[in-house]
Each structure stands twice: as structure tokens, then as C-alpha cells.
Amino acid sequence: MSVPVFDAFMYPLEAVSLRRRRRRLIPRASGRVLEVGIGSGANLPYYRWEQVESLTMVDPTIPLGIRDQVYPVPVSFHPLSVEELPFPEASFDTVVFTLVFCSVPDNRAGLREVARVVKPAGQVLFIEHVLPPATRLHGVMHAINPYWRRVSSGCNIIRKTDEELTAAGLRIGEMERFGNGFLIAGRASRIVPG
Ligand SMILES: C[S@@+](CC[C@H](N)C(=O)[O-])C[C@H]1O[C@@H](n2cnc3c(N)ncnc32)[C@H](O)[C@@H]1O
């Protein structure tokens, strides 16, 4: 789904509950920040710039409107996919992604990259839509998913991103379910062995 179409589609949800979660979550970003799947920049108004050292944006398609903005901190744009990030291990204090991993082709590889580039003492801030825990919906959602993917440019409604975060080497420290269980918001950190 193109970003303007996505924004129009998400408007009612954005108005009622997403905006509130962005407002709570994004101001916690600090230090060297990586935002994956920047889209139309829905999170940008919520950064507390005085605690952000730099902002690195990764998205296969970065709109001109995002590139042309003036930012209060150094920014860089990387038009590429999260599965192969060109950054050394432990590069970022904060990694942010919101409503992204539903459409990443190899979401586990992408989340492993997030776990690799975040510092051991860093944080991952996320909002995602997921397969809800109510199992009676699973059959319907699996049945609809192939058609949904086709009309939404690869968005999946059956992703278990909460479980995938853990499988990728991240520990979920805080997580809230909302939107009847279809959405999650929270904070994770890298699991440090030993
Ligand atoms: C639904 S939009 C969400 C945009 C924004 N984060 C928000 O919260 O409104 C999904 C974004 O993820 C990006 N995206 C899709 N696949 C990606 C990938 N493999 N790596 C990085 N970003 C990706 C899309 O280009 C799009 O901008």
C-alpha cells in the first residue's frame, strides 16, 4: 500500500489510539537513533530532539518530503531494506519501528538486524499490528491474508511480531496490547549472553 493510501486508511485508528501510543513511546528515544520504515514520518513530531544525538532513517522508499525537511539534529537517509543494515554491531542507542514488520519480507532476519545494531544497553521502541491472541479469529485471518497482501503491497495480518522479537534475540521489557489485541506497543532490549 502506498504511504498516502496507508495514511488515509489508518486515519481513524491513528486518531483514536495510535497517536496516543506514539506520544507515549517516541519521546523515550535518545542518543543515536535509528528509525526503520520511516514512511511519511508519523513519528517525527514526537521526538524529543534535545535528547536525540542523530537520526538515521531506513526505508526502501523515503519520500521527498522527508528528505527535504529541516531537522534539529544530524540525519541520514538509507533507502534500503532492514534485513541487511549497513551499520556495525551496537551502533544505536535506540531503534524505533512502528507498523513496519507486517510488510518486511523476511521479518525474522530484519529483527535480527535490529538486535545486532542496537547497543547492549540500548532500547528498541515498537508499535506493530499482530495476529491477535483470540484464536477463534486465526482461521479467518489466515484465509484473508493472501488477498490482503495483494491489495496492501505485502502487508501481512498474521505476523506474530511479539514472538519474533524474542526469537531474534530481543527481550521485551514492556508491552501493551490494544486495538482488541491487534496492536502491540512496547520496549525491548538486546539479550546479552552470559
Ligand atoms: C505502513 S508504513 C508505516 C510508516 C510509519 N512507520 C508509521 O508508523 O506510520 C510501513 C513502512 O515500512 C516500510 N518498509 C516496508 N518494508 C520494509 C523493509 N523491508 N525495510 C524497511 N522498511 C520497510 C515501508 O516502505 C513503509 O514506509
The ligand as an SDF file (V2000), in Angstrom:
LIG
                    3D

 27 29  0  0  0  0  0  0  0  0999 V2000
    2.7460    1.0510    6.9890 C   0  0  0  0  0  0  0  0  0  0  0  0
    4.0660    2.0690    6.7380 S   0  0  0  0  0  0  0  0  0  0  0  0
    4.4080    2.7250    8.3700 C   0  0  0  0  0  0  0  0  0  0  0  0
    5.0990    4.0250    8.3170 C   0  0  0  0  0  0  0  0  0  0  0  0
    5.3930    4.6780    9.6690 C   0  0  0  0  0  0  0  0  0  0  0  0
    6.4110    3.9550   10.3890 N   0  0  0  0  0  0  0  0  0  0  0  0
    4.1460    4.8380   10.5180 C   0  0  0  0  0  0  0  0  0  0  0  0
    4.1420    4.4370   11.6690 O   0  0  0  0  0  0  0  0  0  0  0  0
    3.1620    5.3900   10.0010 O   0  0  0  0  0  0  0  0  0  0  0  0
    5.3260    0.8240    6.5710 C   0  0  0  0  0  0  0  0  0  0  0  0
    6.6650    1.3920    6.2010 C   0  0  0  0  0  0  0  0  0  0  0  0
    7.6290    0.3270    6.2760 O   0  0  0  0  0  0  0  0  0  0  0  0
    8.4610    0.4150    5.1480 C   0  0  0  0  0  0  0  0  0  0  0  0
    9.0390   -0.8990    4.8610 N   0  0  0  0  0  0  0  0  0  0  0  0
    8.4550   -1.9220    4.2200 C   0  0  0  0  0  0  0  0  0  0  0  0
    9.3140   -2.9410    4.0720 N   0  0  0  0  0  0  0  0  0  0  0  0
   10.4750   -2.5330    4.6420 C   0  0  0  0  0  0  0  0  0  0  0  0
   11.7430   -3.1370    4.7930 C   0  0  0  0  0  0  0  0  0  0  0  0
   11.9840   -4.3550    4.3200 N   0  0  0  0  0  0  0  0  0  0  0  0
   12.7100   -2.4480    5.4340 N   0  0  0  0  0  0  0  0  0  0  0  0
   12.4680   -1.2050    5.9280 C   0  0  0  0  0  0  0  0  0  0  0  0
   11.2820   -0.5830    5.8100 N   0  0  0  0  0  0  0  0  0  0  0  0
   10.2930   -1.2310    5.1700 C   0  0  0  0  0  0  0  0  0  0  0  0
    7.5300    0.9160    4.0410 C   0  0  0  0  0  0  0  0  0  0  0  0
    8.2380    1.4730    2.9460 O   0  0  0  0  0  0  0  0  0  0  0  0
    6.6770    1.9300    4.7740 C   0  0  0  0  0  0  0  0  0  0  0  0
    7.2400    3.2080    4.7790 O   0  0  0  0  0  0  0  0  0  0  0  0
  1  2  1  0
  2  3  1  0
  2 10  1  0
  3  4  1  0
  4  5  1  0
  5  6  1  0
  5  7  1  0
  7  8  2  0
  7  9  1  0
 10 11  1  0
 11 12  1  0
 11 26  1  0
 12 13  1  0
 13 14  1  0
 13 24  1  0
 14 15  1  0
 14 23  1  0
 15 16  2  0
 16 17  1  0
 17 18  1  0
 17 23  2  0
 18 19  1  0
 18 20  2  0
 20 21  1  0
 21 22  2  0
 22 23  1  0
 24 25  1  0
 24 26  1  0
 26 27  1  0
M  CHG  2   2   1   9  -1
M  END
$$$$
